[in-house]
Amino acid sequence: MPQPPPRPPSQPLFTVTQDALVIADFGPRTRKPTTVGRRPHGPYRHLFAVPGARAFTAGNLVARLPMGMFSVSAVIMIAGSRGSYALAGAVTATGLAATAVVAPWTARLVDRYGQARIAVPATALAALGSLALLLCAHYGAPDWTLFAAYAATATTPNTGGMSRARWAHLLNGDEKALHTANSFEQAVDELCFMLGPVLAALLCGALFPEAGTLVGAVLMMTGVLLFTAQRSTEPPVRPGVEGLHPRGTSPLRAPGMRPLLAVCLATGAVFGSMEVVTIAFADERGHRAAAGAVLALQAAGSFAAGLLYGSLRPAGPAERRHRWCLAAMTALMALPLLAAALTGSLLVLAGALLVAGTATAPTMITNMTLVQSRTPEGRLNEGMTLAVTGLLGGIACGSAVGGWAAEQVSATAGFGVPVAAAASALLLSLLTPTLTNRGSFTRTSRPVEPVRPVRPVPPAPLA
């Protein structure tokens, strides 16, 4: 008896009952993908979908949090044990100067030998310096030992620069994703410098004066170990780079780098002067303890602006965006000056600082983008550390000028120093010639061979 042909699995089966027609579908049940009503993934979700990104970011966050703790912890610890804020300030200033000298050399070693091989011993040496400072302050060692111990912490590696180097390696030229990564890293910097002092003051006040330094050293060492353990995302060490920027070329000699570092110096002066002047203004009104919370609002505004700026698509060349950001920062830095001069209210000043802080992160994000683009291949950590060194030098100069203005004139007049520093940064940027993607910034994989003249071949003699 002939059998009916087999029914395809996707074809429904028809049958009839006494009073109804039944259609049975035995085909496989698959859910069709649909995009109706589904929101697209945000840029940060795409960013952390990169394999290994979450792991190295977590360790880096732990390592970077103490960066905002050490100075405050050292001041509280030394002033509490020696009774001298002048000594505490001199010790922290010495550590800052030592960091400005040593940090570029540490970054150069990181580029040459790899993050794990250099960052771990350098962090261990810095942690030992912090512990030595703790013991010298606690047991009443001579004052010169405090300077020597705190100077040893200058070997602390630039963990933020190493994280940015990993993003540049993983994203491999994706400018939009790199813009988001730089925005996230700058927001993390603001978050660490916002939470670090608060955590340090809480530990030193609730436990014992040395608690902030001790916890900071443990967090730094633990975070660097977790960060460097993620070897799959570590940028490879290149023995040599062909093209325009060989390995021997210093980032200082790269086209457009020195004017950019000068802008970093002026930008750092904005931060340093604003911090000192704000503390002096709060002290004049009898609310010195509230100065930390007021400054935290500026960091909070910068943190929020950094995350928002990273979610936007960058438009136009980075040089033009940098100038617009500097112009916005110059304009917004006038708000604290107006708030202090017109109202004299610390509460109004806090709101002005919150708004003024929104220009900080976009400026620093674009600045770091330019540093990355102008740094020679294989020297990225060194280039970004030079930018951080410029910022630290500017912070030191800005603190000195802002403190002088607040003491010799008034705290209100001191708010003119950040405005002048921001305007100087803008002027330096405007006077710097715009560099295009041709010429100075073109990187080639191998040098172009010169065209050799071809000797003409004589014609063969006729038979």
PAVO-361481 format. One line per 3 residues: number of its first residue (from 1); their letters; for each residue z, x, y of C-alpha. Coordinates in steps of 0.02 Angstrom, whole numbers, plus 50000, padded with zeros to 5 digits. Last residue first. Layout:
REM residues N
NUM) a) Z,X,Y  ...
***
This chain:
REM residues 463
463) alp) 48110,53500,52108  48202,53455,52266  48359,53550,52302
460) app) 48522,53449,52288  48598,53393,52453  48748,53490,52519
457) vpr) 48917,53401,52494  49012,53370,52655  49191,53436,52657
454) vpr) 49314,53291,52665  49444,53297,52802  49621,53264,52742
451) vpe) 49708,53103,52790  49894,53132,52810  50006,53066,52672
448) vpr) 50120,52926,52728  50301,52965,52694  50383,52865,52556
445) str) 50477,52699,52547  50448,52662,52729  50572,52605,52858
442) tfs) 50505,52536,53022  50645,52529,53149  50590,52659,53274
439) grn) 50405,52623,53274  50380,52439,53247  50513,52309,53221
436) tlt) 50546,52304,53405  50673,52393,53512  50725,52309,53674
433) ptl) 50765,52436,53809  50951,52447,53850  50989,52398,54029
430) lsl) 51025,52217,53981  51145,52269,53844  51240,52385,53960
427) lla) 51251,52248,54090  51319,52124,53963  51452,52247,53904
424) saa) 51501,52281,54084  51515,52094,54118  51631,52078,53969
421) aav) 51739,52221,54033  51746,52146,54209  51798,51976,54139
418) pvg) 51927,52057,54026  52000,52151,54179  52005,51996,54292
415) fga) 52146,51926,54186  52255,52064,54260  52255,51974,54427
412) tas) 52363,51839,54348  52478,51968,54272  52506,52043,54442
409) vqe) 52460,52198,54544  52541,52359,54482  52614,52297,54319
406) aaw) 52478,52175,54263  52340,52291,54324  52415,52443,54235
403) ggv) 52438,52344,54074  52259,52284,54080  52194,52459,54109
400) asg) 52295,52533,53965  52260,52390,53846  52075,52395,53889
397) cai) 52067,52581,53852  52152,52560,53682  52048,52407,53638
394) ggl) 51890,52499,53689  51932,52644,53574  51965,52522,53434
391) lgt) 51799,52433,53466  51706,52598,53465  51791,52644,53302
388) val) 51738,52476,53229  51557,52516,53278  51574,52689,53202
385) tmg) 51641,52606,53045  51486,52498,53039  51373,52650,53043
382) enl) 51475,52747,52916  51476,52603,52793  51288,52581,52812
379) rge) 51241,52765,52788  51125,52751,52636  50978,52693,52739
376) ptr) 50996,52734,52923  51093,52613,53034  50990,52515,53161
373) sqv) 50975,52351,53064  51156,52352,53009  51219,52388,53184
370) ltm) 51111,52248,53253  51186,52125,53130  51359,52190,53173
367) nti) 51329,52148,53357  51260,51976,53313  51420,51936,53219
364) mtp) 51529,52013,53356  51452,51906,53492  51457,51749,53385
361) ata) 51642,51785,53347  51699,51809,53527  51615,51663,53614
358) tga) 51730,51531,53539  51882,51631,53596  51858,51574,53775
355) vll) 51888,51393,53723  52053,51431,53637  52100,51550,53778
352) aga) 52076,51411,53906  52185,51294,53803  52323,51425,53794
349) lvl) 52307,51456,53982  52336,51271,54014  52497,51281,53912
346) lsg) 52553,51441,54000  52536,51354,54168  52501,51455,54325
343) tla) 52383,51315,54378  52245,51388,54487  52262,51575,54457
340) aal) 52312,51571,54272  52184,51438,54223  52047,51520,54327
337) lpl) 52077,51690,54248  52087,51611,54075  51919,51524,54107
334) aml) 51829,51679,54170  51817,51745,53993  51701,51598,53959
331) atm) 51565,51662,54075  51568,51841,54011  51572,51780,53830
328) aal) 51422,51668,53861  51324,51812,53937  51373,51924,53791
325) cwr) 51311,51791,53669  51147,51774,53763  51124,51961,53759
322) hrr) 51158,51970,53573  51037,51828,53538  50900,51925,53629
319) eap) 50933,52083,53528  50944,51983,53366  50765,51921,53382
316) gap) 50735,51734,53393  50827,51592,53311  50966,51613,53183
313) rls) 50986,51459,53072  51157,51382,53097  51296,51381,52966
310) gyl) 51353,51555,53018  51380,51500,53197  51495,51361,53138
307) lga) 51601,51481,53034  51612,51605,53178  51652,51469,53305
304) afs) 51799,51411,53200  51869,51587,53183  51841,51627,53367
301) gaa) 51936,51472,53421  52077,51515,53300  52083,51694,53366
298) qla) 52106,51628,53543  52238,51508,53480  52329,51652,53397
295) lva) 52345,51733,53569  52447,51583,53629  52554,51587,53471
292) gaa) 52592,51771,53496  52634,51747,53680  52763,51613,53640
289) arh) 52905,51738,53622  52870,51801,53798  52909,51631,53871
286) gre) 53002,51673,54033  52856,51637,54149  52829,51821,54190
283) daf) 52841,51861,54004  52700,51739,53964  52588,51824,54094
280) ait) 52633,51997,54027  52591,51946,53848  52426,51873,53908
277) vve) 52386,52031,54004  52416,52142,53853  52309,52038,53735
274) msg) 52167,52008,53859  52157,52193,53900  52136,52246,53719
271) fva) 52009,52112,53674  51896,52136,53824  51909,52325,53810
268) gta) 51843,52309,53633  51686,52229,53703  51662,52376,53822
265) lcv) 51674,52501,53678  51561,52395,53568  51431,52392,53708
262) all) 51440,52582,53712  51415,52581,53524  51255,52480,53551
259) prm) 51194,52604,53681  51222,52743,53552  51133,52655,53410
256) gpa) 50967,52616,53494  50866,52738,53389  50973,52822,53254
253) rlp) 51055,52984,53309  51232,52915,53302  51194,52849,53127
250) stg) 51182,53031,53071  51023,53086,52984  51057,53190,52827
247) rph) 51019,53046,52711  50841,53032,52773  50799,52902,52905
244) lge) 50612,52886,52937  50558,52890,52756  50637,52955,52600
241) vgp) 50816,52925,52551  50920,53043,52446  51052,53038,52311
238) rvp) 51071,52850,52329  51241,52782,52282  51223,52605,52218
235) pet) 51300,52462,52315  51449,52387,52221  51417,52211,52156
232) srq) 51431,52251,51970  51578,52368,52000  51703,52230,52040
229) atf) 51857,52341,52010  51835,52407,52188  51895,52242,52262
226) llv) 52043,52215,52145  52105,52394,52175  52076,52375,52362
223) gtm) 52175,52213,52365  52322,52284,52270  52335,52437,52382
220) mlv) 52325,52334,52541  52445,52201,52479  52576,52331,52429
217) agv) 52561,52423,52595  52576,52262,52694  52728,52205,52595
214) ltg) 52819,52368,52634  52769,52373,52818  52823,52193,52847
211) aep) 52985,52212,52749  53048,52363,52848  53146,52260,52974
208) fla) 53236,52158,52839  53210,51984,52762  53184,51837,52882
205) gcl) 53142,51933,53041  53034,52071,52968  52946,51951,52850
202) laa) 52913,51819,52984  52854,51946,53112  52733,52021,52986
199) lvp) 52667,51851,52931  52635,51799,53111  52554,51966,53151
196) glm) 52437,51951,53000  52389,51768,53019  52278,51782,53174
193) fcl) 52214,51958,53141  52172,51907,52964  52087,51745,53018
190) edv) 51984,51835,53151  51925,51963,53025  51886,51824,52900
187) aqe) 51780,51736,53032  51686,51900,53059  51653,51913,52872
184) fsn) 51592,51733,52862  51473,51758,53007  51406,51919,52930
181) ath) 51375,51825,52766  51287,51681,52855  51174,51802,52949
178) lak) 51141,51893,52785  51088,51727,52706  50964,51696,52847
175) edg) 50900,51876,52847  50869,51885,52659  50836,52074,52651
172) nll) 50918,52113,52486  51056,51981,52479  51159,52082,52355
169) haw) 51148,52250,52444  51177,52181,52619  51323,52077,52552
166) rar) 51398,52231,52471  51383,52329,52634  51470,52187,52725
163) smg) 51616,52202,52603  51625,52389,52628  51626,52365,52817
160) gtn) 51769,52242,52806  51866,52359,52693  51855,52501,52820
157) ptt) 51952,52630,52722  52132,52675,52768  52132,52864,52793
154) ata) 52216,52842,52962  52380,52797,52873  52427,52982,52879
151) aya) 52446,52970,53068  52590,52849,53039  52686,52979,52940
148) afl) 52656,53120,53065  52705,53016,53216  52862,52950,53130
145) twd) 52907,53126,53074  52905,53183,53256  53048,53064,53294
142) pag) 53170,53153,53181  53225,53057,53023  53345,52912,53045
139) yha) 53353,52849,52865  53262,52684,52893  53129,52748,53013
136) cll) 53086,52898,52905  53086,52792,52747  52968,52661,52819
133) lal) 52853,52792,52894  52844,52879,52724  52801,52711,52643
130) sgl) 52661,52684,52768  52595,52861,52739  52601,52832,52551
127) aal) 52497,52675,52577  52370,52776,52677  52356,52906,52538
124) ata) 52334,52768,52407  52201,52686,52516  52103,52849,52524
121) pva) 52123,52874,52336  52054,52697,52301  51918,52694,52435
118) ira) 51835,52857,52383  51780,52840,52200  51772,52649,52205
115) qgy) 51661,52638,52360  51530,52765,52311  51506,52953,52329
112) rdv) 51398,52976,52484  51422,52809,52570  51609,52810,52538
109) lra) 51619,52991,52598  51535,52942,52761  51657,52798,52780
106) twp) 51804,52916,52764  51727,53031,52893  51699,52884,53013
103) avv) 51882,52829,52989  51962,52999,53027  51940,53012,53216
100) ata) 51965,52831,53269  52103,52814,53140  52197,52961,53216
97) alg) 52187,52880,53388  52253,52715,53321  52395,52804,53229
94) tat) 52443,52894,53389  52443,52729,53483  52558,52654,53350
91) vag) 52681,52799,53371  52675,52791,53561  52707,52604,53561
88) ala) 52858,52622,53448  52927,52763,53554  52907,52658,53712
85) ysg) 52984,52508,53625  53142,52609,53600  53299,52551,53508
82) rsg) 53276,52677,53367  53298,52565,53214  53242,52399,53287
79) aim) 53106,52474,53397  53039,52571,53248  53035,52421,53129
76) iva) 52973,52292,53254  52836,52408,53320  52784,52462,53145
73) svs) 52775,52283,53082  52669,52230,53231  52549,52374,53204
70) fmg) 52540,52354,53014  52516,52166,52998  52341,52129,53062
67) mpl) 52259,52253,52943  52377,52189,52808  52261,52038,52777
64) rav) 52111,52149,52740  52156,52203,52563  52197,52027,52502
61) lng) 52036,51961,52578  51937,52102,52497  52003,52057,52325
58) atf) 51948,51876,52346  51778,51926,52417  51743,52042,52270
55) ara) 51769,51901,52145  51682,51764,52244  51522,51863,52267
52) gpv) 51505,51917,52085  51348,51817,52052  51278,51741,52213
49) afl) 51332,51558,52218  51450,51611,52357  51310,51616,52484
46) hry) 51230,51454,52428  51396,51366,52455  51412,51451,52624
43) pgh) 51239,51393,52677  51275,51211,52637  51204,51124,52484
40) prr) 51092,50978,52523  51173,50805,52532  51126,50685,52396
37) gvt) 51078,50508,52447  50911,50515,52357  50890,50686,52276
34) tpk) 50866,50624,52101  50864,50713,51936  50816,50603,51790
31) rtr) 50953,50579,51665  50888,50594,51490  50920,50466,51350
28) pgf) 50809,50503,51202  50698,50359,51143  50767,50219,51036
25) dai) 50709,50078,51151  50735,49906,51077  50639,49756,51142
22) vla) 50699,49588,51075  50598,49426,51097  50707,49273,51082
19) dqt) 50727,49106,50993  50729,49137,50807  50716,49325,50824
16) vtf) 50562,49426,50869  50541,49615,50865  50469,49748,50978
13) lpq) 50515,49933,50961  50499,50044,51115  50383,50197,51114
10) spp) 50470,50361,51161  50501,50414,50983  50318,50389,50937
7) rpp) 50295,50261,50799  50232,50325,50634  50069,50247,50575
4) pqp) 50089,50092,50469  50095,50124,50283  49951,50079,50166
1) m) 50000,50000,50000
***
